[in-house]
Amino acid sequence: MACRGVRIRVATRNAHKLAEIAEILRPYGIQVEALGAEKVEVQDDDVANIARRAAEILCSQHGDCVVVEDTGLYIKSLGGFPGPYAEYAYRTVGLRGILRLLEGSRDREAAFRCAVAVCVGGSVHVFIGEARGWIAREPRGSAGFGYDPVFVPEGESRTYAELGGLVKNRVSHRARAFTALAKFLLESCKCGERTT
Ligand code: IMP
C-alpha cells in the first residue's frame, strides 16, 4: 500500500534544526513545516520524556502530526553532564566552558541522544537516535550549530562542523531518530493519505 502527501509540523524556532530535518526526510518525500511555536519547556532528566510531554501539550493545542524533538549531550567523564540540560550549558558556559571542564581529561567519550515525538489520533509515538563519539580538544569547523564544532562522531576524526551537513545528516543522532519516524509514518501512513 502506498502513501502520499505525508506532512509534519515541527515545533522549533531553530532554523538549522529545521533545515537538517527537512534534508533527512527529503528522500522519504515527507514535507516539513515549522509549527510557528517553540517547543514547550518540560523539565525531566530523560529527553524521551521531555519530547513526549511537550508533544502531548502542543498536540492538544495544534492538533495531529506535530513533532517535537529534544536532544541531549552526554559526556561520560562528567557523569553524563550536560545531558538534557545541553541548551542551558550552551547558553551559560558555552563550548569554552565545556572544554575547560574536560581540561586534562583523556576520556573524552560523549554521545548525543535525540528523542522525536509525534502525535497521531490521540497517541504519542517516540523515536530515539543516538550518535556516539568524543569531544575535540578545541572547536573546529564552521558548519552546523550548537556543539557541532566540538563533537567528533565515532569512526571520524573531524567534528560535525568540519564534516558538514551532507555527512552529518547521514550519521547523526537526528538522522537516526528521524529515519525511524519516517519509516513509522510511511508504513502506517499517518499524516498522509493512502493511494491504494
Ligand atoms: P535542544 O534539543 O534544541 O534543546 O538542544 C539542546 C542543545 O543541544 C542546544 O544548545 C543545541 O544547540 C544543542 N544541539 C542540539 N542538536 C545539536 C546538534 O545536532 N549538534 C550540535 N548541537 C546540538
py3Dmol code that shows the C-alpha trace and the ligand (Angstrom):
import py3Dmol

protein = """\
ATOM      1  CA  MET A   1       0.000   0.000   0.000  1.00  0.00           C
ATOM      2  CA  ALA A   2       1.371   3.383  -0.960  1.00  0.00           C
ATOM      3  CA  CYS A   3       1.092   6.580   0.961  1.00  0.00           C
ATOM      4  CA  ARG A   4       1.467  10.141  -0.279  1.00  0.00           C
ATOM      5  CA  GLY A   5       1.377  13.711   0.986  1.00  0.00           C
ATOM      6  CA  VAL A   6       2.920  12.950   4.379  1.00  0.00           C
ATOM      7  CA  ARG A   7       3.418  16.254   6.174  1.00  0.00           C
ATOM      8  CA  ILE A   8       4.618  17.095   9.680  1.00  0.00           C
ATOM      9  CA  ARG A   9       4.845  20.344  11.621  1.00  0.00           C
ATOM     10  CA  VAL A  10       7.931  20.692  13.784  1.00  0.00           C
ATOM     11  CA  ALA A  11       7.902  22.739  16.984  1.00  0.00           C
ATOM     12  CA  THR A  12      11.210  24.549  16.776  1.00  0.00           C
ATOM     13  CA  ARG A  13      12.442  28.049  16.065  1.00  0.00           C
ATOM     14  CA  ASN A  14      15.936  26.711  15.347  1.00  0.00           C
ATOM     15  CA  ALA A  15      16.342  27.211  11.579  1.00  0.00           C
ATOM     16  CA  HIS A  16      19.427  24.926  11.481  1.00  0.00           C
ATOM     17  CA  LYS A  17      17.490  22.105  13.068  1.00  0.00           C
ATOM     18  CA  LEU A  18      14.538  22.567  10.735  1.00  0.00           C
ATOM     19  CA  ALA A  19      16.832  22.522   7.684  1.00  0.00           C
ATOM     20  CA  GLU A  20      18.519  19.332   8.902  1.00  0.00           C
ATOM     21  CA  ILE A  21      15.169  17.642   9.498  1.00  0.00           C
ATOM     22  CA  ALA A  22      13.899  18.625   6.020  1.00  0.00           C
ATOM     23  CA  GLU A  23      17.113  17.286   4.475  1.00  0.00           C
ATOM     24  CA  ILE A  24      16.912  13.997   6.388  1.00  0.00           C
ATOM     25  CA  LEU A  25      13.253  13.474   5.429  1.00  0.00           C
ATOM     26  CA  ARG A  26      13.581  14.594   1.783  1.00  0.00           C
ATOM     27  CA  PRO A  27      14.442  11.093   0.437  1.00  0.00           C
ATOM     28  CA  TYR A  28      11.227   9.818   2.052  1.00  0.00           C
ATOM     29  CA  GLY A  29       9.108  12.504   0.371  1.00  0.00           C
ATOM     30  CA  ILE A  30       7.963  13.839   3.743  1.00  0.00           C
ATOM     31  CA  GLN A  31       7.153  17.539   3.834  1.00  0.00           C
ATOM     32  CA  VAL A  32       8.406  19.509   6.825  1.00  0.00           C
ATOM     33  CA  GLU A  33       6.930  22.772   8.060  1.00  0.00           C
ATOM     34  CA  ALA A  34       7.634  24.916  11.097  1.00  0.00           C
ATOM     35  CA  LEU A  35       4.775  24.850  13.586  1.00  0.00           C
ATOM     36  CA  GLY A  36       5.446  28.502  14.355  1.00  0.00           C
ATOM     37  CA  ALA A  37       5.635  27.747  18.054  1.00  0.00           C
ATOM     38  CA  GLU A  38       8.568  26.892  20.272  1.00  0.00           C
ATOM     39  CA  LYS A  39       8.574  23.520  21.972  1.00  0.00           C
ATOM     40  CA  VAL A  40       7.090  23.770  25.456  1.00  0.00           C
ATOM     41  CA  GLU A  41       9.838  23.604  28.087  1.00  0.00           C
ATOM     42  CA  VAL A  42       9.387  20.468  30.174  1.00  0.00           C
ATOM     43  CA  GLN A  43      11.779  19.535  32.997  1.00  0.00           C
ATOM     44  CA  ASP A  44      12.937  15.925  33.108  1.00  0.00           C
ATOM     45  CA  ASP A  45      16.231  14.027  33.129  1.00  0.00           C
ATOM     46  CA  ASP A  46      15.209  11.978  30.102  1.00  0.00           C
ATOM     47  CA  VAL A  47      14.934  13.523  26.625  1.00  0.00           C
ATOM     48  CA  ALA A  48      12.281  10.925  25.679  1.00  0.00           C
ATOM     49  CA  ASN A  49      10.003  12.113  28.493  1.00  0.00           C
ATOM     50  CA  ILE A  50      10.633  15.763  27.586  1.00  0.00           C
ATOM     51  CA  ALA A  51       9.711  15.193  23.925  1.00  0.00           C
ATOM     52  CA  ARG A  52       6.667  13.059  24.844  1.00  0.00           C
ATOM     53  CA  ARG A  53       5.191  15.553  27.321  1.00  0.00           C
ATOM     54  CA  ALA A  54       5.882  18.551  25.106  1.00  0.00           C
ATOM     55  CA  ALA A  55       4.167  16.745  22.205  1.00  0.00           C
ATOM     56  CA  GLU A  56       1.128  15.962  24.362  1.00  0.00           C
ATOM     57  CA  ILE A  57       0.781  19.633  25.282  1.00  0.00           C
ATOM     58  CA  LEU A  58       1.388  21.014  21.792  1.00  0.00           C
ATOM     59  CA  CYS A  59      -0.861  18.479  20.089  1.00  0.00           C
ATOM     60  CA  SER A  60      -3.718  19.367  22.409  1.00  0.00           C
ATOM     61  CA  GLN A  61      -3.321  22.958  21.152  1.00  0.00           C
ATOM     62  CA  HIS A  62      -2.370  22.441  17.493  1.00  0.00           C
ATOM     63  CA  GLY A  63      -3.688  19.012  16.502  1.00  0.00           C
ATOM     64  CA  ASP A  64      -2.151  15.893  14.994  1.00  0.00           C
ATOM     65  CA  CYS A  65       1.197  15.446  13.258  1.00  0.00           C
ATOM     66  CA  VAL A  66       3.012  17.968  15.396  1.00  0.00           C
ATOM     67  CA  VAL A  67       6.575  16.793  16.017  1.00  0.00           C
ATOM     68  CA  VAL A  68       8.735  17.719  18.990  1.00  0.00           C
ATOM     69  CA  GLU A  69      12.435  16.972  19.131  1.00  0.00           C
ATOM     70  CA  ASP A  70      14.682  17.137  22.168  1.00  0.00           C
ATOM     71  CA  THR A  71      18.413  16.474  22.143  1.00  0.00           C
ATOM     72  CA  GLY A  72      20.852  15.875  24.993  1.00  0.00           C
ATOM     73  CA  LEU A  73      24.650  15.659  25.020  1.00  0.00           C
ATOM     74  CA  TYR A  74      26.089  13.131  27.486  1.00  0.00           C
ATOM     75  CA  ILE A  75      29.778  13.433  28.366  1.00  0.00           C
ATOM     76  CA  LYS A  76      30.997  10.261  30.074  1.00  0.00           C
ATOM     77  CA  SER A  77      33.750  11.676  32.291  1.00  0.00           C
ATOM     78  CA  LEU A  78      31.336  14.381  33.548  1.00  0.00           C
ATOM     79  CA  GLY A  79      28.836  11.748  34.674  1.00  0.00           C
ATOM     80  CA  GLY A  80      26.593  12.429  31.665  1.00  0.00           C
ATOM     81  CA  PHE A  81      26.565  16.234  32.065  1.00  0.00           C
ATOM     82  CA  PRO A  82      25.067  18.317  30.477  1.00  0.00           C
ATOM     83  CA  GLY A  83      22.609  15.650  29.261  1.00  0.00           C
ATOM     84  CA  PRO A  84      19.126  17.145  28.769  1.00  0.00           C
ATOM     85  CA  TYR A  85      20.456  20.492  30.063  1.00  0.00           C
ATOM     86  CA  ALA A  86      22.636  20.899  26.963  1.00  0.00           C
ATOM     87  CA  GLU A  87      20.806  24.052  25.899  1.00  0.00           C
ATOM     88  CA  TYR A  88      21.312  25.679  29.303  1.00  0.00           C
ATOM     89  CA  ALA A  89      25.010  24.711  29.407  1.00  0.00           C
ATOM     90  CA  TYR A  90      25.474  26.072  25.889  1.00  0.00           C
ATOM     91  CA  ARG A  91      23.868  29.406  26.789  1.00  0.00           C
ATOM     92  CA  THR A  92      25.736  29.787  30.067  1.00  0.00           C
ATOM     93  CA  VAL A  93      29.263  28.316  29.983  1.00  0.00           C
ATOM     94  CA  GLY A  94      29.301  27.699  26.197  1.00  0.00           C
ATOM     95  CA  LEU A  95      31.714  25.493  24.284  1.00  0.00           C
ATOM     96  CA  ARG A  96      34.687  27.057  26.072  1.00  0.00           C
ATOM     97  CA  GLY A  97      33.211  26.206  29.462  1.00  0.00           C
ATOM     98  CA  ILE A  98      32.600  22.594  28.459  1.00  0.00           C
ATOM     99  CA  LEU A  99      36.148  22.306  27.098  1.00  0.00           C
ATOM    100  CA  ARG A 100      37.501  23.778  30.332  1.00  0.00           C
ATOM    101  CA  LEU A 101      35.658  21.137  32.355  1.00  0.00           C
ATOM    102  CA  LEU A 102      37.402  18.492  30.259  1.00  0.00           C
ATOM    103  CA  GLU A 103      40.885  20.032  30.506  1.00  0.00           C
ATOM    104  CA  GLY A 104      43.428  17.321  31.303  1.00  0.00           C
ATOM    105  CA  SER A 105      40.843  14.590  30.775  1.00  0.00           C
ATOM    106  CA  ARG A 106      41.939  11.763  28.490  1.00  0.00           C
ATOM    107  CA  ASP A 107      38.473  10.234  28.497  1.00  0.00           C
ATOM    108  CA  ARG A 108      36.525  12.437  26.065  1.00  0.00           C
ATOM    109  CA  GLU A 109      33.781   9.983  25.195  1.00  0.00           C
ATOM    110  CA  ALA A 110      30.364  11.531  24.606  1.00  0.00           C
ATOM    111  CA  ALA A 111      27.060  10.784  22.935  1.00  0.00           C
ATOM    112  CA  PHE A 112      24.182  12.753  21.512  1.00  0.00           C
ATOM    113  CA  ARG A 113      20.731  11.365  22.229  1.00  0.00           C
ATOM    114  CA  CYS A 114      17.803  12.687  20.200  1.00  0.00           C
ATOM    115  CA  ALA A 115      14.159  11.988  21.012  1.00  0.00           C
ATOM    116  CA  VAL A 116      11.444  12.715  18.474  1.00  0.00           C
ATOM    117  CA  ALA A 117       7.787  12.585  19.443  1.00  0.00           C
ATOM    118  CA  VAL A 118       4.810  12.728  17.084  1.00  0.00           C
ATOM    119  CA  CYS A 119       1.146  12.607  17.971  1.00  0.00           C
ATOM    120  CA  VAL A 120      -1.432  10.930  15.807  1.00  0.00           C
ATOM    121  CA  GLY A 121      -5.007  10.114  16.701  1.00  0.00           C
ATOM    122  CA  GLY A 122      -4.537  10.870  20.383  1.00  0.00           C
ATOM    123  CA  SER A 123      -1.388   8.711  20.777  1.00  0.00           C
ATOM    124  CA  VAL A 124       2.185   9.918  21.089  1.00  0.00           C
ATOM    125  CA  HIS A 125       4.956   7.856  19.464  1.00  0.00           C
ATOM    126  CA  VAL A 126       8.595   8.440  20.432  1.00  0.00           C
ATOM    127  CA  PHE A 127      11.686   7.560  18.385  1.00  0.00           C
ATOM    128  CA  ILE A 128      15.270   7.700  19.660  1.00  0.00           C
ATOM    129  CA  GLY A 129      18.516   8.233  17.766  1.00  0.00           C
ATOM    130  CA  GLU A 130      21.980   8.110  19.304  1.00  0.00           C
ATOM    131  CA  ALA A 131      25.389   9.053  17.997  1.00  0.00           C
ATOM    132  CA  ARG A 132      28.457   8.080  19.969  1.00  0.00           C
ATOM    133  CA  GLY A 133      31.731   9.930  19.655  1.00  0.00           C
ATOM    134  CA  TRP A 134      34.082  12.171  21.572  1.00  0.00           C
ATOM    135  CA  ILE A 135      34.686  15.818  22.439  1.00  0.00           C
ATOM    136  CA  ALA A 136      37.502  17.512  20.478  1.00  0.00           C
ATOM    137  CA  ARG A 137      40.229  19.449  22.300  1.00  0.00           C
ATOM    138  CA  GLU A 138      39.226  22.720  20.625  1.00  0.00           C
ATOM    139  CA  PRO A 139      36.357  23.918  18.395  1.00  0.00           C
ATOM    140  CA  ARG A 140      36.918  23.002  14.727  1.00  0.00           C
ATOM    141  CA  GLY A 141      34.857  23.762  11.610  1.00  0.00           C
ATOM    142  CA  SER A 142      32.144  26.237  10.744  1.00  0.00           C
ATOM    143  CA  ALA A 143      29.108  24.220   9.577  1.00  0.00           C
ATOM    144  CA  GLY A 144      26.084  23.362  11.680  1.00  0.00           C
ATOM    145  CA  PHE A 145      25.199  24.766  15.079  1.00  0.00           C
ATOM    146  CA  GLY A 146      25.463  24.272  18.832  1.00  0.00           C
ATOM    147  CA  TYR A 147      28.053  21.689  19.855  1.00  0.00           C
ATOM    148  CA  ASP A 148      28.878  20.721  16.245  1.00  0.00           C
ATOM    149  CA  PRO A 149      32.403  22.270  16.375  1.00  0.00           C
ATOM    150  CA  VAL A 150      33.426  20.044  19.305  1.00  0.00           C
ATOM    151  CA  PHE A 151      31.638  16.733  18.590  1.00  0.00           C
ATOM    152  CA  VAL A 152      33.523  14.064  16.615  1.00  0.00           C
ATOM    153  CA  PRO A 153      31.283  11.119  15.688  1.00  0.00           C
ATOM    154  CA  GLU A 154      32.564   7.555  16.044  1.00  0.00           C
ATOM    155  CA  GLY A 155      34.720   6.437  13.107  1.00  0.00           C
ATOM    156  CA  GLU A 156      35.631  10.007  12.099  1.00  0.00           C
ATOM    157  CA  SER A 157      38.466  12.349  13.011  1.00  0.00           C
ATOM    158  CA  ARG A 158      36.599  15.517  12.024  1.00  0.00           C
ATOM    159  CA  THR A 159      33.899  17.296  14.010  1.00  0.00           C
ATOM    160  CA  TYR A 160      30.307  17.550  12.795  1.00  0.00           C
ATOM    161  CA  ALA A 161      31.097  21.191  11.932  1.00  0.00           C
ATOM    162  CA  GLU A 162      34.022  20.087   9.736  1.00  0.00           C
ATOM    163  CA  LEU A 163      32.116  17.201   8.150  1.00  0.00           C
ATOM    164  CA  GLY A 164      29.240  19.452   7.064  1.00  0.00           C
ATOM    165  CA  GLY A 165      25.558  18.763   6.569  1.00  0.00           C
ATOM    166  CA  LEU A 166      25.829  16.079   3.878  1.00  0.00           C
ATOM    167  CA  VAL A 167      27.794  13.728   6.131  1.00  0.00           C
ATOM    168  CA  LYS A 168      26.206  14.817   9.411  1.00  0.00           C
ATOM    169  CA  ASN A 169      22.710  14.194   8.066  1.00  0.00           C
ATOM    170  CA  ARG A 170      23.662  10.617   7.199  1.00  0.00           C
ATOM    171  CA  VAL A 171      25.233   9.630  10.525  1.00  0.00           C
ATOM    172  CA  SER A 172      23.838  11.949  13.203  1.00  0.00           C
ATOM    173  CA  HIS A 173      21.633  11.270  16.229  1.00  0.00           C
ATOM    174  CA  ARG A 174      18.957  13.366  14.473  1.00  0.00           C
ATOM    175  CA  ALA A 175      19.263  11.355  11.242  1.00  0.00           C
ATOM    176  CA  ARG A 176      18.725   8.120  13.178  1.00  0.00           C
ATOM    177  CA  ALA A 177      15.706   9.371  15.121  1.00  0.00           C
ATOM    178  CA  PHE A 178      14.006  10.991  12.109  1.00  0.00           C
ATOM    179  CA  THR A 179      14.688   7.978   9.877  1.00  0.00           C
ATOM    180  CA  ALA A 180      12.818   5.843  12.420  1.00  0.00           C
ATOM    181  CA  LEU A 181       9.993   8.423  12.422  1.00  0.00           C
ATOM    182  CA  ALA A 182       9.885   8.420   8.591  1.00  0.00           C
ATOM    183  CA  LYS A 183       9.577   4.623   8.446  1.00  0.00           C
ATOM    184  CA  PHE A 184       6.778   4.680  11.000  1.00  0.00           C
ATOM    185  CA  LEU A 185       4.849   7.424   9.186  1.00  0.00           C
ATOM    186  CA  LEU A 186       5.155   5.782   5.782  1.00  0.00           C
ATOM    187  CA  GLU A 187       4.419   2.241   6.970  1.00  0.00           C
ATOM    188  CA  SER A 188       1.363   3.268   8.962  1.00  0.00           C
ATOM    189  CA  CYS A 189       0.502   6.096   6.539  1.00  0.00           C
ATOM    190  CA  LYS A 190      -0.025   8.520   9.393  1.00  0.00           C
ATOM    191  CA  CYS A 191      -0.076  12.221   8.487  1.00  0.00           C
ATOM    192  CA  GLY A 192      -0.650  11.380   4.810  1.00  0.00           C
ATOM    193  CA  GLU A 193      -3.190   9.629   2.598  1.00  0.00           C
ATOM    194  CA  ARG A 194      -3.268   6.110   1.201  1.00  0.00           C
ATOM    195  CA  THR A 195      -3.218   5.869  -2.563  1.00  0.00           C
ATOM    196  CA  THR A 196      -4.141   2.190  -2.925  1.00  0.00           C
TER     197      THR A 196
END
"""
ligand_1 = """\
23
IMP
P 17.526 21.284 22.072
O 17.144 19.890 21.735
O 17.154 22.216 20.955
O 17.018 21.713 23.420
O 19.094 21.320 22.077
C 19.884 21.253 23.233
C 21.236 21.859 22.980
O 22.000 20.985 22.195
C 21.214 23.202 22.263
O 22.242 24.026 22.772
C 21.512 22.844 20.841
O 22.184 23.881 20.166
C 22.394 21.626 21.014
N 22.185 20.707 19.917
C 21.025 20.082 19.578
N 21.230 19.337 18.482
C 22.515 19.507 18.127
C 23.304 19.015 17.052
O 22.845 18.289 16.170
N 24.586 19.412 17.033
C 25.122 20.229 17.972
N 24.437 20.732 18.973
C 23.127 20.374 19.052
"""
view = py3Dmol.view(width=600, height=400)
view.addModel(protein, "pdb")
view.setStyle({"model": 0}, {"cartoon": {"style": "trace"}})
view.addModel(ligand_1, "xyz")
view.setStyle({"model": 1}, {"stick": {}})
view.zoomTo()
view.show()
